[in-house]
Amino acid sequence: MADAAPEAPQPQPVAPADDKTMPIVVYALYLATCLTFGLASVVGLVLAYVNKEAAPDWIKSHYVFQIRTFWIWLIASFVGGVLTVIGVGVLILLAAGVWFAVRSIVGLVKLINGEAYPNPQSWFI
């Protein structure tokens, strides 16, 4: 009977630790949303959901913030789109876009500074 070749050591999964790269990518995709007609934000949302559970708590706060920002923005955009027939929808769409961009910028700044997002469940900035 021939000796079996020794098994090669399996690579150990790299823990995300405090890697800020993925949440920065999500914020960048959110900010690129106006250039991609919303498609970049969907990609960002998927990345936030996929990476949320393995992240340390301070980065997880950013993922929660990003996910919540997307869904609130989507609902506000839908309402604004429906209400464009009476004119007020354009203002709602504009406000939702500005709100989305400002939240993304504020979150990005906090992330770059190494801070957890203080209240990711909030509707406010």
C-alpha positions as YAML, in Angstrom:
chain: A
units: angstrom
residues:
- id: 1
  name: MET
  ca: [0.00, 0.00, 0.00]
- id: 2
  name: ALA
  ca: [1.44, 3.37, -1.02]
- id: 3
  name: ASP
  ca: [1.78, 6.15, 1.47]
- id: 4
  name: ALA
  ca: [-0.70, 8.92, 0.91]
- id: 5
  name: ALA
  ca: [0.75, 12.33, 0.25]
- id: 6
  name: PRO
  ca: [0.54, 14.57, 3.28]
- id: 7
  name: GLU
  ca: [-2.34, 16.96, 3.18]
- id: 8
  name: ALA
  ca: [-1.46, 20.50, 2.37]
- id: 9
  name: PRO
  ca: [-2.36, 22.89, 5.15]
- id: 10
  name: GLN
  ca: [-5.68, 24.56, 4.55]
- id: 11
  name: PRO
  ca: [-5.57, 28.35, 4.38]
- id: 12
  name: GLN
  ca: [-7.17, 29.92, 7.40]
- id: 13
  name: PRO
  ca: [-9.97, 32.37, 6.73]
- id: 14
  name: VAL
  ca: [-8.88, 35.91, 7.29]
- id: 15
  name: ALA
  ca: [-11.00, 37.61, 9.92]
- id: 16
  name: PRO
  ca: [-12.34, 40.94, 8.78]
- id: 17
  name: ALA
  ca: [-10.96, 42.48, 11.99]
- id: 18
  name: ASP
  ca: [-11.07, 46.21, 11.61]
- id: 19
  name: ASP
  ca: [-10.85, 46.30, 7.83]
- id: 20
  name: LYS
  ca: [-12.70, 49.40, 6.70]
- id: 21
  name: THR
  ca: [-12.41, 48.62, 2.98]
- id: 22
  name: MET
  ca: [-15.82, 47.03, 2.41]
- id: 23
  name: PRO
  ca: [-17.90, 49.65, 4.24]
- id: 24
  name: ILE
  ca: [-15.96, 52.34, 2.35]
- id: 25
  name: VAL
  ca: [-16.87, 50.56, -0.90]
- id: 26
  name: VAL
  ca: [-20.54, 50.53, 0.14]
- id: 27
  name: TYR
  ca: [-20.49, 54.26, 0.91]
- id: 28
  name: ALA
  ca: [-18.76, 54.91, -2.43]
- id: 29
  name: LEU
  ca: [-21.41, 52.88, -4.26]
- id: 30
  name: TYR
  ca: [-24.13, 54.82, -2.46]
- id: 31
  name: LEU
  ca: [-22.54, 58.10, -3.54]
- id: 32
  name: ALA
  ca: [-22.28, 56.81, -7.13]
- id: 33
  name: THR
  ca: [-26.00, 56.05, -7.18]
- id: 34
  name: CYS
  ca: [-26.97, 59.21, -9.04]
- id: 35
  name: LEU
  ca: [-24.59, 58.24, -11.86]
- id: 36
  name: THR
  ca: [-25.90, 54.68, -12.16]
- id: 37
  name: PHE
  ca: [-29.64, 55.31, -11.78]
- id: 38
  name: GLY
  ca: [-29.72, 53.44, -8.47]
- id: 39
  name: LEU
  ca: [-27.95, 50.25, -9.52]
- id: 40
  name: ALA
  ca: [-24.82, 50.98, -7.49]
- id: 41
  name: SER
  ca: [-26.89, 51.33, -4.33]
- id: 42
  name: VAL
  ca: [-28.36, 47.86, -4.83]
- id: 43
  name: VAL
  ca: [-24.87, 46.40, -5.11]
- id: 44
  name: GLY
  ca: [-23.89, 48.34, -1.98]
- id: 45
  name: LEU
  ca: [-26.94, 47.01, -0.12]
- id: 46
  name: VAL
  ca: [-26.04, 43.41, -0.99]
- id: 47
  name: LEU
  ca: [-22.45, 43.95, 0.16]
- id: 48
  name: ALA
  ca: [-23.67, 45.46, 3.44]
- id: 49
  name: TYR
  ca: [-25.97, 42.50, 4.12]
- id: 50
  name: VAL
  ca: [-23.28, 39.94, 3.22]
- id: 51
  name: ASN
  ca: [-20.55, 41.49, 5.37]
- id: 52
  name: LYS
  ca: [-22.60, 42.65, 8.36]
- id: 53
  name: GLU
  ca: [-22.51, 39.51, 10.51]
- id: 54
  name: ALA
  ca: [-18.75, 38.91, 10.39]
- id: 55
  name: ALA
  ca: [-17.83, 42.51, 11.13]
- id: 56
  name: PRO
  ca: [-16.73, 43.84, 14.50]
- id: 57
  name: ASP
  ca: [-19.37, 45.85, 16.34]
- id: 58
  name: TRP
  ca: [-18.09, 49.29, 15.38]
- id: 59
  name: ILE
  ca: [-18.10, 48.41, 11.67]
- id: 60
  name: LYS
  ca: [-21.40, 46.55, 12.03]
- id: 61
  name: SER
  ca: [-22.94, 49.86, 13.15]
- id: 62
  name: HIS
  ca: [-22.00, 51.27, 9.73]
- id: 63
  name: TYR
  ca: [-23.54, 48.31, 7.91]
- id: 64
  name: VAL
  ca: [-26.77, 48.70, 9.88]
- id: 65
  name: PHE
  ca: [-26.72, 52.42, 9.09]
- id: 66
  name: GLN
  ca: [-26.12, 51.73, 5.38]
- id: 67
  name: ILE
  ca: [-28.89, 49.15, 5.15]
- id: 68
  name: ARG
  ca: [-31.37, 51.39, 6.93]
- id: 69
  name: THR
  ca: [-30.35, 54.37, 4.77]
- id: 70
  name: PHE
  ca: [-31.02, 52.39, 1.60]
- id: 71
  name: TRP
  ca: [-34.49, 51.21, 2.60]
- id: 72
  name: ILE
  ca: [-35.66, 54.61, 3.86]
- id: 73
  name: TRP
  ca: [-34.33, 56.24, 0.69]
- id: 74
  name: LEU
  ca: [-36.05, 53.64, -1.48]
- id: 75
  name: ILE
  ca: [-39.42, 54.16, 0.24]
- id: 76
  name: ALA
  ca: [-39.09, 57.96, 0.05]
- id: 77
  name: SER
  ca: [-38.14, 57.72, -3.64]
- id: 78
  name: PHE
  ca: [-41.13, 55.48, -4.36]
- id: 79
  name: VAL
  ca: [-43.49, 57.91, -2.62]
- id: 80
  name: GLY
  ca: [-41.87, 60.81, -4.46]
- id: 81
  name: GLY
  ca: [-42.19, 58.99, -7.77]
- id: 82
  name: VAL
  ca: [-45.88, 58.32, -7.20]
- id: 83
  name: LEU
  ca: [-46.52, 61.91, -6.14]
- id: 84
  name: THR
  ca: [-44.81, 63.46, -9.16]
- id: 85
  name: VAL
  ca: [-48.18, 63.49, -10.89]
- id: 86
  name: ILE
  ca: [-49.28, 66.25, -8.51]
- id: 87
  name: GLY
  ca: [-45.93, 68.04, -8.53]
- id: 88
  name: VAL
  ca: [-44.88, 67.61, -4.91]
- id: 89
  name: GLY
  ca: [-43.11, 64.36, -5.77]
- id: 90
  name: VAL
  ca: [-40.25, 66.19, -7.43]
- id: 91
  name: LEU
  ca: [-39.49, 67.96, -4.16]
- id: 92
  name: ILE
  ca: [-39.68, 64.66, -2.27]
- id: 93
  name: LEU
  ca: [-37.33, 63.01, -4.76]
- id: 94
  name: LEU
  ca: [-34.87, 65.89, -4.45]
- id: 95
  name: ALA
  ca: [-35.04, 65.84, -0.65]
- id: 96
  name: ALA
  ca: [-34.59, 62.05, -0.58]
- id: 97
  name: GLY
  ca: [-31.54, 62.30, -2.83]
- id: 98
  name: VAL
  ca: [-29.92, 65.02, -0.73]
- id: 99
  name: TRP
  ca: [-30.73, 63.10, 2.48]
- id: 100
  name: PHE
  ca: [-29.20, 59.91, 1.02]
- id: 101
  name: ALA
  ca: [-26.02, 61.70, -0.07]
- id: 102
  name: VAL
  ca: [-25.57, 63.57, 3.22]
- id: 103
  name: ARG
  ca: [-26.05, 60.42, 5.29]
- id: 104
  name: SER
  ca: [-23.55, 58.58, 3.11]
- id: 105
  name: ILE
  ca: [-20.96, 61.36, 3.47]
- id: 106
  name: VAL
  ca: [-21.43, 61.66, 7.24]
- id: 107
  name: GLY
  ca: [-21.15, 57.88, 7.64]
- id: 108
  name: LEU
  ca: [-18.05, 57.77, 5.46]
- id: 109
  name: VAL
  ca: [-16.35, 60.50, 7.50]
- id: 110
  name: LYS
  ca: [-17.11, 58.68, 10.76]
- id: 111
  name: LEU
  ca: [-15.81, 55.41, 9.30]
- id: 112
  name: ILE
  ca: [-12.58, 56.98, 8.06]
- id: 113
  name: ASN
  ca: [-12.07, 58.51, 11.51]
- id: 114
  name: GLY
  ca: [-12.42, 55.04, 13.04]
- id: 115
  name: GLU
  ca: [-15.69, 55.83, 14.84]
- id: 116
  name: ALA
  ca: [-18.74, 53.61, 15.17]
- id: 117
  name: TYR
  ca: [-21.91, 55.19, 13.89]
- id: 118
  name: PRO
  ca: [-23.50, 56.52, 17.10]
- id: 119
  name: ASN
  ca: [-27.16, 55.77, 16.34]
- id: 120
  name: PRO
  ca: [-27.50, 53.65, 13.20]
- id: 121
  name: GLN
  ca: [-31.24, 53.17, 13.73]
- id: 122
  name: SER
  ca: [-31.98, 56.88, 13.49]
- id: 123
  name: TRP
  ca: [-33.76, 58.53, 10.56]
- id: 124
  name: PHE
  ca: [-31.69, 61.61, 11.07]
- id: 125
  name: ILE
  ca: [-28.10, 62.27, 10.21]
...
